[in-house]
Amino acid sequence: MATLFSKIVSGEVPCHKVWEDDAHLAFLDIRPMARGHTLVIPKEAKAQLHELSDESAAALGRALPRICRAVKQVTGCAGYNVLQNNGSSAHQEVMHVHFHIIPKSQSDGLDMQWSPGSLDTDDGAALAAALREVMDE
């Protein structure tokens, strides 16, 4: 199913391109949280991060720091957020993997509340063991 981002990749929908290579595209968000808010997408059309091929994910990992450096240098921001959502329950609106690079100053950018819980020692040990088992498969 075509998404807004796949239409941007194909050239069907225009964008303010920041950077492109064979596997990825970075462009300015048209509804920015701050000046310089940039989206980075793989050209591989997958809805969620866990669906990407290892090759695409690795290349994305190499591209993100480079784009973050450019956003920081050009905007002069003190910091930035890198945000990536997976699934509508996690506030994903466009079902194509994408990372937001959001410049942050004291007065603009992403404003979020963190509501941490606690980790029970026994539950933590069991959960970590289960995760290791799946990772070793």
N, C-alpha and C positions, 0 to 999 in steps of 0.2 A: 504494500500500500504506500503510495506516495505521501510524503510529508512536506511541510514547508521547507525543511532543511534539504531534503533530497531535490526539491525544485530549485533551491539556491545552488546546490552542487551542479545540477544540469544546466544552469544558466537561464532557466525558465523564469525565475524570480531574481531581480537584481539585489545586490548587497553592497555595502561599503567594505570591500575586501581589505584585510590587513595582511594576510599571508596565505600562501597555498603551496602545497607540494603534491606529489602523486597520490598521497593517501589521506591528506587532511586539508581543511579550510578553516581559516580564522576570519571573522568579520565582526563589525560593530553591531551590538544589539540595538534594535530600533526602539526598544522601550528601556533605555538604560537606567540603572540604579545610580550611576555616577558617570561623569564624563570619561570616556575611554572604556566603558563596559564592553568587553569583547567576548564573543562566543567562539569556541574551538570545537570543531566536529570532525569525526572521521568520515571519509567518503564511503566507507563500508556502512551500509544501511542496516543498522541494528538498533532496536529500541532501548535496550539496557546494557550497561557496562559489562555484565557477566556474559553477554552474548557475543561480544567482540572476539575475533580471532586473536591469538597471542601476538601475532605479528603486528596487527593494527594497534593493539593496546600498547605494545612496546614502543612503537613509533610515536604514538600519542604521548607517552611518558617522556620521550626525548624532546618533543615539540613544545610541551607546556612551559617548561622553565624559560625557554627562549622567548616565547610570546609574553610571559610575565615580565621578563626583564625589559622588553620594549614598552609595555604598558606603563611600568613603573617609571622608566626614563622619560617618556613623552608626557605623561600626566603630572609627574612630580609628586605622586601620592606618597604618603607616609607608609602605607601598607596596602594590602589587597587581600580579598577573599578569593579562593578558588572553590567553586560550588558545583556539585554534580548530583542530580536527582535521578532516581530509578523507580519508575512506576507512578501512577496517579496518586497513590496513598502517600508518596514522598514528594508530592507537589510537582511532578514532571508534567509539563503541558504539551510539549512537542515530543512525540514518541520516536526520537532519533537521538542516540547518545550525543550529549553536548556538555561542555564545561563552560561555566561562566567565570571570567576573570573580572572581578569588580574592584576597581580602585577605591581606596578607603581613606577619607580624611576624617577629621573629628565631626564634621557636620553632614557628610553625605555618604552614600554607598549603602551596603547591606547593614541593616539593623536587625539583630536577632537575639532572642532570649534563649539561654541554655538552661535547661532544667534537669540537672544530673540526678540520678538515683544512686543506689549503692549496689555493690557486688558482694554477695554472700560468698564466703571463702569456699564452702563445699560446692556450691553451684558453679562458682568460677572454675574450680578444678575440673569438674565434670564437663562443663561447656568447652573449656580449652582442650581437653582430651578428645572430645567428639570432633572439634574443628581440626585438630591435628590429624585424626584418623581420615577424615575426608580429604585433607590436603595431601596426604601420603598416597592416596589412590591413584 
